[in-house]
Amino acid sequence: MPDLADRHSVADPDASQRCLHFTRLRLCGDPVAARDVRRAHRARP
């Protein structure tokens, strides 16, 4: 997981946080929260 975050952070520090947050929700098995995160991702400009 850490090296994934490192690769992301080189190009876009925010992307790594969104990616890790989304992955954590999926791993925790919280489909409602994961759906909300996906909606938030689509809403971003």
C-alpha positions in Angstrom: 0.0 0.0 0.0 2.7 2.6 0.9 4.4 2.4 -2.5 1.1 2.9 -4.3 0.6 6.1 -2.3 4.2 7.2 -3.0 3.7 6.7 -6.8 0.4 8.7 -6.7 1.8 11.5 -4.5 4.6 12.3 -7.0 2.0 13.5 -9.6 -0.9 14.5 -7.3 -0.9 14.4 -3.5 -4.7 14.6 -3.3 -5.1 11.6 -5.7 -3.2 9.3 -3.3 -5.5 10.3 -0.4 -8.7 9.8 -2.4 -7.4 6.5 -3.8 -6.4 5.2 -0.3 -9.7 6.4 1.3 -11.8 4.7 -1.4 -9.7 1.5 -1.1 -10.1 1.5 2.6 -13.9 1.8 2.4 -14.0 -1.1 -0.1 -11.8 -3.2 2.1 -14.0 -2.4 5.2 -17.0 -3.5 3.2 -19.0 -0.3 3.5 -20.9 -0.1 0.2 -22.9 3.0 1.1 -19.9 5.0 2.0 -18.0 3.7 -1.0 -20.9 4.7 -3.3 -20.8 8.2 -1.7 -17.1 8.4 -2.4 -17.6 7.4 -6.0 -20.3 10.1 -6.4 -17.9 12.7 -4.8 -15.2 11.6 -7.3 -17.5 12.2 -10.2 -18.6 15.5 -8.9 -15.0 16.8 -8.7 -14.2 19.3 -11.6 
